[in-house]
Amino acid sequence: MKRPRLVLCCALLGLAPVACGPSNDPDPGVERSDSQVVDLDHLAISVTGRAELFPEAARLLAAQGQTPPSLEGLELTVEEPLRVGVSDPEASLGRGPVGSSGEFSVSDVPVREVNLSLAATLASEGLVRSSTVVFDTAFTRTRPRTDIINARVWALPVSFHDTLTRAVGEMWIRAHTSDRARTLREAGFILGRVVDASGAPVAGARVALDRGELAHRIYYPAPDLQSASQDATSANGLFIYVHSGAAAETFNLALQGSRDYLPRSAGAAPGLGLVLTLHPGTLSP
């Protein structure tokens, strides 16, 4: 029997029944060449991959002559970000340490607990608590049924977050949050990258939300990260969504004028950053 909270989450999201039940279709959006089919009776998978500093953050620290924070030994949590947003005590689905080269492995992740997406979260002193989406049900509205391998999880240093906060501007963050927040972390935010099939950043892209009343919350950082506009992505391909600092919200986002980039599930909640890569097709480059 499904937990009442799980049923409520599905109802709130308006997911089709297939999103909350099994499917015979293979999973898209994940590398499967070396993965093994899981036991569907137990519906548990492993999530393995590598944790690294967000690319633009690593470049910024290098340009400033700062030593990047070490990720070795940090605890990585695999969780359902929607359930985190509604403070579900069972949102965490597994944990594992980050190795010396950034590698991690989390086993026995219960698939039945995934409603919207699956994310890996890092948080420690010197890092902003952030989750990277490693599986999105938006691709086929089904849960993962095979192990997720070669996942890329991005860490966001506090100094990088502070740079992005200044780029957007405290005045605008306060306006978007009715003066509840002065930083992106306090407001809650999404940090996205738009890339092409080779993984290179895409300039001139505009992100569209399926909730038009939230469209004014999208910002595009300049190449030097010293400012942000609401026009389109710059050469770094980045975009930022500024949350309200209030209750968690969910929506879909996509690229305007492109059918190659499928709509993606997203959400935001105070105190948390969600890292999302928009790429053509279903497999991340």
C-alpha positions as CSV (number, residue, x, y, z in Angstrom):
1,M,0.0,0.0,0.0
2,K,1.3,3.5,-0.8
3,R,2.0,5.8,2.0
4,P,-0.6,8.7,2.3
5,R,2.1,11.3,1.7
6,L,3.2,9.6,-1.5
7,V,-0.4,9.6,-2.8
8,L,-0.7,13.3,-1.9
9,C,2.5,14.2,-3.7
10,C,1.3,12.5,-6.9
11,A,-2.1,14.3,-6.6
12,L,-0.4,17.7,-6.1
13,L,1.8,17.2,-9.1
14,G,-1.1,16.0,-11.3
15,L,1.1,13.2,-12.5
16,A,-0.5,10.6,-14.9
17,P,-1.1,7.2,-13.3
18,V,1.9,5.8,-15.2
19,A,4.1,8.2,-13.3
20,C,3.1,6.6,-10.0
21,G,3.1,3.0,-11.2
22,P,5.3,0.5,-13.1
23,S,6.1,0.5,-16.8
24,N,7.5,-1.9,-19.3
25,D,9.4,0.8,-21.2
26,P,13.2,1.2,-20.8
27,D,14.4,4.2,-18.9
28,P,15.8,7.2,-21.0
29,G,18.1,9.9,-19.8
30,V,20.6,7.6,-18.0
31,E,23.7,5.7,-19.2
32,R,22.7,2.0,-19.2
33,S,25.6,0.2,-21.0
34,D,27.1,-1.3,-17.9
35,S,24.1,-1.3,-15.6
36,Q,22.1,-4.3,-14.5
37,V,18.3,-4.7,-14.5
38,V,17.0,-4.4,-11.0
39,D,14.7,-6.8,-9.2
40,L,11.3,-5.3,-10.0
41,D,9.7,-7.0,-7.0
42,H,12.0,-5.0,-4.7
43,L,12.2,-1.9,-6.8
44,A,15.6,-0.8,-5.5
45,I,18.5,0.6,-7.6
46,S,22.1,1.9,-7.1
47,V,23.2,5.4,-8.0
48,T,26.9,5.7,-8.9
49,G,28.9,8.5,-10.4
50,R,31.2,11.4,-9.6
51,A,30.9,14.6,-7.6
52,E,32.7,17.7,-8.8
53,L,32.7,21.4,-8.4
54,F,30.3,23.1,-10.8
55,P,32.4,24.0,-13.9
56,E,31.9,27.8,-13.7
57,A,32.6,27.7,-10.0
58,A,35.9,25.9,-10.5
59,R,36.9,28.5,-13.2
60,L,35.9,31.4,-10.9
61,L,38.0,30.1,-8.0
62,A,40.9,29.5,-10.3
63,A,40.7,33.0,-11.6
64,Q,40.6,34.4,-8.1
65,G,43.5,32.3,-7.0
66,Q,41.4,30.4,-4.4
67,T,41.9,26.8,-3.4
68,P,38.8,24.8,-4.3
69,P,37.2,23.0,-1.4
70,S,37.8,19.2,-1.1
71,L,34.8,16.9,-1.6
72,E,36.6,13.8,-0.3
73,G,34.8,12.3,2.6
74,L,31.6,14.3,2.3
75,E,28.3,12.5,2.7
76,L,26.2,12.4,-0.5
77,T,22.5,11.9,-0.1
78,V,20.2,10.6,-2.8
79,E,16.7,12.0,-2.3
80,E,13.5,13.0,-3.9
81,P,13.7,16.8,-4.2
82,L,9.9,17.3,-4.2
83,R,9.6,15.5,-0.9
84,V,12.5,17.6,0.5
85,G,10.6,20.7,-0.4
86,V,7.6,19.6,1.6
87,S,9.8,18.6,4.5
88,D,9.0,14.9,4.2
89,P,11.1,13.1,6.9
90,E,11.4,10.2,4.5
91,A,12.8,12.2,1.5
92,S,16.3,10.8,1.9
93,L,16.5,7.5,0.0
94,G,20.2,6.6,0.6
95,R,23.6,7.9,1.6
96,G,27.2,7.3,0.7
97,P,30.6,9.0,1.1
98,V,32.5,10.8,-1.7
99,G,35.8,9.2,-2.5
100,S,39.2,10.8,-3.1
101,S,38.6,11.2,-6.8
102,G,35.0,12.3,-6.4
103,E,33.5,8.9,-6.9
104,F,30.4,7.8,-5.0
105,S,28.0,4.8,-4.8
106,V,24.7,4.6,-3.1
107,S,22.8,1.3,-3.1
108,D,19.3,0.1,-2.2
109,V,17.6,3.3,-3.4
110,P,13.8,2.5,-3.2
111,V,12.3,3.3,-6.6
112,R,8.7,3.4,-5.2
113,E,9.6,6.6,-3.3
114,V,10.4,8.6,-6.5
115,N,7.6,10.9,-7.5
116,L,9.0,13.6,-9.7
117,S,12.8,13.1,-9.9
118,L,15.8,11.7,-8.2
119,A,18.6,14.0,-7.1
120,A,22.0,13.8,-5.3
121,T,22.6,16.4,-2.6
122,L,25.8,17.7,-1.1
123,A,26.1,20.1,1.9
124,S,29.0,21.0,4.1
125,E,30.9,24.0,5.4
126,G,32.0,26.0,2.4
127,L,29.3,24.6,0.2
128,V,25.7,25.7,-0.4
129,R,23.3,22.9,0.1
130,S,22.4,21.9,-3.5
131,S,20.8,19.0,-5.3
132,T,21.7,17.8,-8.8
133,V,19.0,16.0,-10.7
134,V,20.2,12.5,-11.8
135,F,16.9,11.2,-13.1
136,D,13.8,13.0,-14.3
137,T,10.5,11.3,-14.7
138,A,9.5,14.0,-17.3
139,F,11.2,12.1,-20.0
140,T,8.7,9.3,-20.1
141,R,6.7,9.9,-16.8
142,T,8.0,6.6,-15.4
143,R,10.3,5.8,-12.5
144,P,13.8,4.5,-13.0
145,R,14.0,0.7,-13.3
146,T,17.8,0.2,-13.8
147,D,20.8,1.3,-11.9
148,I,21.9,4.9,-12.6
149,I,25.6,5.0,-13.5
150,N,28.0,7.8,-14.4
151,A,25.9,10.4,-12.7
152,R,27.5,13.9,-12.5
153,V,26.8,15.7,-9.2
154,W,27.8,19.4,-8.9
155,A,28.9,21.1,-5.7
156,L,28.4,24.9,-5.3
157,P,31.0,26.7,-3.2
158,V,29.5,29.5,-1.0
159,S,31.8,32.0,-2.7
160,F,30.3,31.1,-6.1
161,H,26.8,31.4,-4.6
162,D,27.7,34.8,-3.3
163,T,28.9,35.9,-6.7
164,L,25.6,34.8,-8.3
165,T,23.6,36.6,-5.6
166,R,25.4,39.8,-6.4
167,A,24.9,39.2,-10.2
168,V,21.1,39.0,-9.7
169,G,21.1,41.7,-7.1
170,E,19.8,41.8,-3.5
171,M,17.2,44.4,-4.5
172,W,15.6,42.0,-7.0
173,I,15.9,39.0,-4.7
174,R,14.1,41.0,-2.0
175,A,11.4,42.0,-4.5
176,H,10.8,38.4,-5.6
177,T,10.6,37.2,-2.0
178,S,8.5,40.0,-0.5
179,D,11.6,40.9,1.5
180,R,11.8,37.4,3.0
181,A,15.3,36.8,1.6
182,R,18.4,38.7,0.5
183,T,20.4,35.8,-1.0
184,L,19.7,33.1,-3.5
185,R,20.2,30.4,-0.8
186,E,17.6,32.1,1.5
187,A,15.1,32.4,-1.3
188,G,15.7,29.0,-2.9
189,F,16.9,28.8,-6.4
190,I,17.6,26.8,-9.6
191,L,20.9,27.0,-11.3
192,G,20.7,25.7,-14.8
193,R,23.1,25.1,-17.7
194,V,21.9,24.9,-21.3
195,V,24.3,22.7,-23.3
196,D,24.4,21.2,-26.8
197,A,24.8,17.6,-27.7
198,S,28.6,17.8,-27.1
199,G,28.1,19.4,-23.7
200,A,29.2,22.9,-24.8
201,P,27.3,25.9,-23.3
202,V,24.6,27.4,-25.6
203,A,24.4,31.1,-25.9
204,G,21.1,32.9,-26.9
205,A,18.8,30.4,-25.3
206,R,15.7,31.4,-23.4
207,V,14.0,29.3,-20.7
208,A,10.2,29.0,-20.7
209,L,8.1,27.9,-17.7
210,D,4.8,26.2,-18.0
211,R,3.6,28.7,-15.3
212,G,3.6,32.1,-17.0
213,E,3.3,34.0,-13.7
214,L,6.8,32.8,-12.7
215,A,8.6,33.7,-16.0
216,H,9.9,37.0,-14.5
217,R,12.0,35.1,-12.0
218,I,14.5,33.9,-14.6
219,Y,17.9,35.6,-14.9
220,Y,20.9,34.9,-17.2
221,P,24.4,35.6,-15.7
222,A,26.9,37.5,-17.9
223,P,30.1,35.6,-18.9
224,D,32.1,37.3,-16.1
225,L,29.3,36.6,-13.6
226,Q,29.3,40.2,-12.5
227,S,25.8,40.9,-13.7
228,A,22.7,39.2,-15.0
229,S,20.0,40.1,-17.5
230,Q,16.6,38.7,-18.4
231,D,17.3,38.5,-22.1
232,A,18.9,35.1,-22.9
233,T,21.8,32.9,-21.9
234,S,25.3,34.3,-22.4
235,A,28.4,32.3,-23.6
236,N,28.3,30.3,-20.3
237,G,24.8,29.0,-21.0
238,L,23.7,29.7,-17.4
239,F,20.3,30.6,-16.1
240,I,19.0,31.2,-12.5
241,Y,15.5,30.9,-11.2
242,V,14.8,32.9,-8.0
243,H,12.2,31.3,-5.7
244,S,9.8,33.2,-3.5
245,G,11.4,32.2,-0.2
246,A,8.0,30.7,0.8
247,A,6.4,27.3,0.2
248,A,7.9,24.8,-2.3
249,E,6.7,25.1,-5.9
250,T,7.0,22.7,-8.8
251,F,6.8,23.4,-12.6
252,N,8.2,22.3,-15.9
253,L,10.7,24.2,-17.9
254,A,12.0,24.0,-21.5
255,L,13.7,26.1,-24.1
256,Q,11.7,28.5,-26.2
257,G,11.5,27.5,-29.9
258,S,13.3,24.2,-29.6
259,R,11.8,20.7,-29.9
260,D,15.2,19.0,-29.3
261,Y,15.2,20.0,-25.6
262,L,12.4,18.1,-23.9
263,P,10.5,19.8,-21.0
264,R,12.0,19.1,-17.6
265,S,10.6,18.7,-14.1
266,A,11.8,21.4,-11.7
267,G,11.0,22.8,-8.3
268,A,12.3,25.2,-5.7
269,A,12.2,25.6,-1.9
270,P,13.8,28.0,0.6
271,G,17.4,27.1,1.7
272,L,18.1,24.8,-1.3
273,G,19.6,25.1,-4.7
274,L,18.6,22.7,-7.5
275,V,21.2,22.2,-10.3
276,L,19.8,21.2,-13.6
277,T,21.4,20.7,-17.1
278,L,19.2,21.2,-20.1
279,H,20.5,19.1,-23.1
280,P,19.0,17.9,-26.4
281,G,17.6,14.4,-26.4
282,T,17.3,12.1,-23.4
283,L,20.9,11.3,-22.7
284,S,23.1,13.8,-20.9
285,P,26.3,14.5,-22.9
